[in-house]
Amino acid sequence: MTDTADDADAWLWLEEVRGEAALEWVRDRNSETVAALTGDPVFGALREEVRDVLDDTGRIPYVTRRGGHLYNFWQDADHLRGVWRRTGLDEYRKDEPEWEVLLDVDALAAAEGEKWVWAGARVLYPEYRQALVLLSRDGADACVVREFDLATKRFVAGGFEVPEAKTRIDWIDADTVYVGTDLGPGTLTESGYPRQVRRWRRGTPLAAAELVHEVAPADLSVTGWRDDTPGFERDFVVRSVDFWRSELFLLTADGPRLIEVPEDAAAYAHREWLVVVPKSPWLGHPAGSLLVFGFEDFLAGGRAAEVLFTPDASTALAGHSWTRNHVIVRSLADVSSRLEVLTPGPDGWSRRPMAQLPPLVTASVTDTDPYEGDEYFLTVTGFLQPATLVRGELGPDGTAVVEELKRAPELFDASGLSVRQHFAVSADGTRVPYFVVGPEGSGPAPTLLYGYGGFEVSQLPYYSAVTGRAWLARGGTYVVANIRGGREYGPAWHRAALGANRPRAFEDFAAVARDLVERGVTTADRLGIEGGSNGGLLMGAMLVRHPELFGAVVASVPLLDMLRFHRLLAGASWTAEYGDPDDPADRPHLAELSPYHNAVAEAAYPPLLLLTSTRDDRVHPGHARKMAARLRELGHRVLFHEHLGGGHGGATDHEQTAWNEALTHTFLWRHLTGAEGSPG
């Protein structure tokens, strides 16, 4: 391991995102990768198959209710950048609904000569006529904001408009918003997010907007919003200290009032309640509980909680969603979904199971209307089970009347495939679950293992037609590892891999790899691995720590230089997850974690494919560039490709996504079967 100082880093110049020399190096590497992989006989077929899947019109158009309309954003072969549209419930029930198009992003991009990418909208309650539309240039996290009139379907001349930045904005009323954005020196945190919340009134200069709250430069960010719930209208500010700690303030006539919950708890107000999910034991309740307090009673000093969910060794809270009179609680039992409906009453909260779900599936509440009614939209999916979308109405006691609205098509041949869950034993004895999708008992097969392991991101069963077409239907086996760093077993599962303990996630992933070989699912030379972003760090760690376990590695938009990540784009915001390289207490373990600093010439690394984007303004493309350059210098096999657009997602439309997937799977099939193309 080499703790390379900045002035000794021979590839530091590759961090110049748009530097002429750096982009020339990128073009050279791109040409090599295109020449190496796109001529493979399987590349074209994969590209077309993936594009067909992505453009399939039978996909479920998921919706969000706003008043009498259901809103959807849609991309397909005719709408590469997509359309924002809406319809009514009766129309949505039809196989081919009629949609009212509000904004055609392709037409806007063509008219303005910009590579606009849809980044969402904030629509003003209760009339739902005004929207704050967010548009990204070529997929970056930074967006421009423009006010949009949903009745005229036009941007509002002279309306609210914010230049490109990592802006936080929300409605207060028709003529006022809370906004945090880049207003020049001193207005952003060291992580590049808003340091100030301002109250901006229509027709006044943004720079003159009233300052509501300001946080320290070293904090992560600050945001403000209005709770529009009728009868419970309140204004709040959240100071994000770092990725895992925050403070919630109620805005009063006397100024911000701190809501006294632990900094590591998630907390918000809903109607007459204060809802808290502590991540550490609090008031006698375990981490990962779902607690409800009377809001006014809590402000007055009361600390008696109604307990809506209590975790145990195998069960964790996955989320919760409010309707007007109920709360739907989602939990995971060994990474399979469970649902309950809880209802407040004069004698406390009653509960009942919401639905009987098969094992190894994921149930998600995609939308509710907490203002007006007890409608909900629920989707259920699994690795071999295309999503089903149902709509329900909860009765006074929590019982539901349910109708199936949409069922996604089967887009790959799953005959002969099954889903199994196994547990590997990690280096410290921890049992680590993982899912295996593929033919059972057919002997070692080319296998693709996916992992993430960080930021409380759980890896749940889901139907991926892209994976189905590109991998499973061609004879491969697909595996998803539920390693520590995620939230499959609650806050403790995440904290077990924080900071200096990050190697626990690496050990878990290696244990899954070994278990797959021991079970005869695959062999090391036929085992490929894939991950992106923090999962790209996992891939880099596997490459340099356990090269003997794998036959090929793919890392997308990866984090790889753990001694400089905090100085690159949004990297300073992740020190709470990994540690601070400028802190003498953290630097040693970060030097040990850093794949870039632990690559050596004498190791026998498996072939590596690195994918990134020039427009990724979250994880700096320099991570992948420098890793590729260093490995090439050391004599290792590495291919590199960088899209000039695409942002952190690596692609902005279906065409780019299909190209990326074809490149990835061509690379994997080549190296895991010992020949060009796939076996099928």
CORUR-V538352 format. One record per run of one state. SS is the DSSP state (2 for helix, 1 for strand, 0 for the rest). FROM is the first residue (numbers start at 1). TO is the last residue. If there is no record, write none. Layout:
BEGIN
[[SS	FROM	TO] [SS	FROM	TO]]
END
This chain:
BEGIN
[[0	1	5] [2	6	8] [0	9	11] [2	12	15] [0	16	19] [2	20	37] [0	38	40] [2	41	55] [0	56	63] [1	64	66] [0	67	68] [1	69	76] [0	77	78] [1	79	87] [0	88	88] [2	89	92] [0	93	99] [1	100	104] [2	105	112] [0	113	115] [1	116	123] [0	124	129] [1	130	137] [0	138	142] [1	143	149] [0	150	153] [1	154	155] [0	156	160] [1	161	165] [0	166	167] [1	168	173] [0	174	175] [1	176	180] [0	181	187] [1	188	188] [0	189	193] [1	194	194] [0	195	195] [1	196	201] [0	202	205] [2	206	208] [0	209	209] [1	210	214] [0	215	220] [1	221	227] [0	228	233] [1	234	240] [0	241	245] [1	246	252] [0	253	254] [1	255	258] [0	259	265] [1	266	270] [0	271	272] [1	273	277] [0	278	281] [1	282	282] [0	283	284] [1	285	285] [0	286	289] [1	290	294] [2	295	299] [0	300	305] [1	306	309] [0	310	311] [1	312	312] [0	313	314] [1	315	322] [0	323	326] [1	327	333] [0	334	335] [1	336	345] [0	346	347] [1	348	353] [0	354	361] [1	362	368] [0	369	374] [1	375	382] [0	383	384] [1	385	394] [0	395	399] [1	400	407] [0	408	416] [1	417	425] [0	426	430] [1	431	439] [0	440	446] [1	447	450] [0	451	464] [2	465	470] [0	471	471] [2	472	474] [0	475	476] [1	477	481] [0	482	490] [2	491	495] [0	496	498] [2	499	501] [0	502	502] [2	503	518] [0	519	523] [2	524	526] [1	527	532] [0	533	533] [2	534	545] [0	546	546] [2	547	549] [0	550	551] [1	552	556] [0	557	564] [2	565	567] [0	568	568] [2	569	578] [0	579	583] [2	584	593] [0	594	594] [2	595	598] [0	599	606] [1	607	613] [0	614	621] [2	622	633] [0	634	637] [1	638	643] [0	644	646] [2	647	649] [0	650	653] [2	654	673] [0	674	680]]
END
